[in-house]
Amino acid sequence: MLIRTSCRQESFADSIFSVRSPEVLTSEFRARSLKVTPQRQLLFRLLHGHTGHPTAEALYAEASAQMPGISLRTVYQTLNDLVSMGELSSLQFAGSSTRFDPNVDDHHHARCDECGELRDVYVDHFDSLLVSGFAGFTPERASIVFGGVCADCG
């Protein structure tokens, strides 16, 4: 595969994308006839302003510290509902848990091979990438994951 591109990496803290407010999510859930429980409202609060790529397990650990008894199933169901609504996207990488991304705009990722840190990256001129090997195949979407070592692990 031949790729010609430049890539600018946004720092984790510079990301402006996050899940909408708990009030908006509550209204959206009700509009779709989805249950709005205290557990889901807690998850809405934890996700609001979150710019990382949490796993369900990490979110569950944070939620259960505040609300013992919340179930991992509730966390997964809420996250999957948010994905279905277009509020999050889900990311799956071989050998690791599904990550949930609040940035649903077009972007790509850089993943540390050592610690698993995941960052949003933006590829300039993505529409002019030169890729060979598509004979008989019509691509409809693309997702690039740059593997390497982050500054903390390097």
C-alpha positions as CSV (number, residue, x, y, z in Angstrom):
1,M,0.0,0.0,0.0
2,L,1.3,3.4,-1.0
3,I,0.3,6.3,1.1
4,R,1.4,9.9,0.7
5,T,0.1,12.2,3.5
6,S,1.0,14.5,6.3
7,C,-0.4,14.1,9.7
8,R,-0.8,16.5,12.5
9,Q,-1.4,15.1,15.9
10,E,-3.7,16.9,18.3
11,S,-2.8,16.6,21.9
12,F,-5.2,14.8,24.2
13,A,-6.0,17.9,26.1
14,D,-6.6,20.0,23.0
15,S,-9.5,17.8,21.9
16,I,-12.8,19.8,21.8
17,F,-15.0,16.8,21.3
18,S,-17.0,15.4,24.2
19,V,-20.3,13.8,25.0
20,R,-23.2,16.2,25.2
21,S,-24.6,17.3,28.6
22,P,-26.4,14.9,30.9
23,E,-29.6,17.0,30.4
24,V,-29.4,16.7,26.6
25,L,-28.7,12.9,26.8
26,T,-31.6,12.4,29.2
27,S,-33.9,14.2,26.7
28,E,-32.6,12.2,23.8
29,F,-33.1,8.9,25.6
30,R,-36.6,9.8,26.5
31,A,-37.4,10.9,23.0
32,R,-36.3,7.4,21.9
33,S,-38.3,5.7,24.7
34,L,-35.2,4.5,26.4
35,K,-35.1,4.1,30.1
36,V,-33.5,6.9,32.1
37,T,-32.3,5.5,35.4
38,P,-30.1,6.9,38.1
39,Q,-27.4,4.6,36.8
40,R,-27.6,5.9,33.3
41,Q,-27.7,9.5,34.6
42,L,-24.5,8.8,36.5
43,L,-22.9,7.5,33.3
44,F,-24.0,10.6,31.4
45,R,-22.3,12.7,34.0
46,L,-19.1,10.7,33.9
47,L,-19.0,10.8,30.1
48,H,-19.8,14.5,29.8
49,G,-16.6,16.4,29.1
50,H,-14.7,13.1,28.7
51,T,-12.3,13.5,25.7
52,G,-10.5,10.1,26.1
53,H,-11.4,6.7,24.8
54,P,-12.6,4.8,27.8
55,T,-13.4,1.1,28.0
56,A,-16.7,-0.1,29.5
57,E,-14.6,-1.6,32.3
58,A,-12.9,1.6,33.1
59,L,-16.1,3.5,33.1
60,Y,-17.7,0.8,35.2
61,A,-14.9,1.1,37.8
62,E,-15.4,4.8,38.0
63,A,-19.2,4.5,38.2
64,S,-19.2,1.7,40.8
65,A,-17.0,3.8,43.1
66,Q,-19.8,6.4,43.1
67,M,-22.7,4.0,42.9
68,P,-22.0,0.5,44.3
69,G,-24.3,-2.0,42.7
70,I,-24.3,-0.6,39.2
71,S,-23.8,-3.4,36.7
72,L,-21.3,-3.8,34.0
73,R,-24.3,-4.8,31.8
74,T,-25.9,-1.4,32.4
75,V,-22.6,0.3,31.4
76,Y,-22.3,-1.7,28.2
77,Q,-26.0,-1.2,27.3
78,T,-25.8,2.6,27.9
79,L,-22.6,2.8,25.8
80,N,-24.1,0.8,23.0
81,D,-27.2,2.9,23.1
82,L,-25.1,6.0,22.8
83,V,-23.2,4.5,19.9
84,S,-26.6,3.7,18.2
85,M,-27.6,7.4,18.7
86,G,-24.3,8.6,17.1
87,E,-23.1,10.2,20.4
88,L,-20.1,7.8,20.6
89,S,-18.2,5.5,18.2
90,S,-16.8,2.2,19.2
91,L,-13.3,1.2,18.4
92,Q,-12.0,-2.4,18.5
93,F,-8.4,-3.4,18.5
94,A,-7.1,-6.9,18.5
95,G,-6.2,-8.1,21.9
96,S,-7.9,-5.3,23.8
97,S,-11.3,-4.2,25.1
98,T,-13.6,-2.1,23.0
99,R,-12.9,1.6,23.4
100,F,-15.6,4.3,23.2
101,D,-14.8,7.6,21.4
102,P,-16.7,10.8,22.0
103,N,-15.2,12.3,18.9
104,V,-17.6,11.2,16.1
105,D,-16.1,13.6,13.5
106,D,-13.8,12.2,10.8
107,H,-10.4,11.5,12.4
108,H,-8.0,8.6,12.9
109,H,-6.0,7.3,15.8
110,A,-2.5,6.8,17.2
111,R,-2.1,3.9,19.6
112,C,0.9,3.2,21.8
113,D,2.1,-0.4,21.4
114,E,3.4,-0.3,25.0
115,C,0.7,1.2,27.2
116,G,-2.3,1.2,24.8
117,E,-2.8,5.0,25.0
118,L,-5.1,6.1,22.2
119,R,-5.1,9.6,20.7
120,D,-7.1,11.3,18.0
121,V,-5.1,12.3,15.0
122,Y,-6.1,14.2,11.9
123,V,-4.8,13.4,8.4
124,D,-4.4,16.4,6.1
125,H,-5.5,15.8,2.5
126,F,-7.0,12.4,3.4
127,D,-9.1,12.5,0.2
128,S,-5.9,12.6,-1.9
129,L,-4.2,9.5,-0.4
130,L,-2.7,7.3,-3.0
131,V,-3.5,3.7,-2.3
132,S,-2.9,0.7,-4.6
133,G,-4.4,-2.8,-4.5
134,F,-8.1,-1.9,-4.8
135,A,-8.7,-3.8,-8.1
136,G,-12.3,-5.1,-7.9
137,F,-12.9,-3.4,-4.6
138,T,-14.8,-0.2,-3.9
139,P,-13.8,1.4,-0.6
140,E,-16.6,3.1,1.3
141,R,-14.8,4.2,4.4
142,A,-11.3,4.1,5.9
143,S,-9.8,4.2,9.4
144,I,-6.1,4.6,10.0
145,V,-4.5,3.5,13.2
146,F,-0.9,4.6,13.6
147,G,1.0,2.2,15.9
148,G,4.1,3.2,17.7
149,V,5.4,4.3,21.1
150,C,4.1,7.4,23.0
151,A,6.3,9.9,24.6
152,D,5.8,8.5,28.1
153,C,6.8,5.0,27.0
154,G,9.5,6.1,24.6
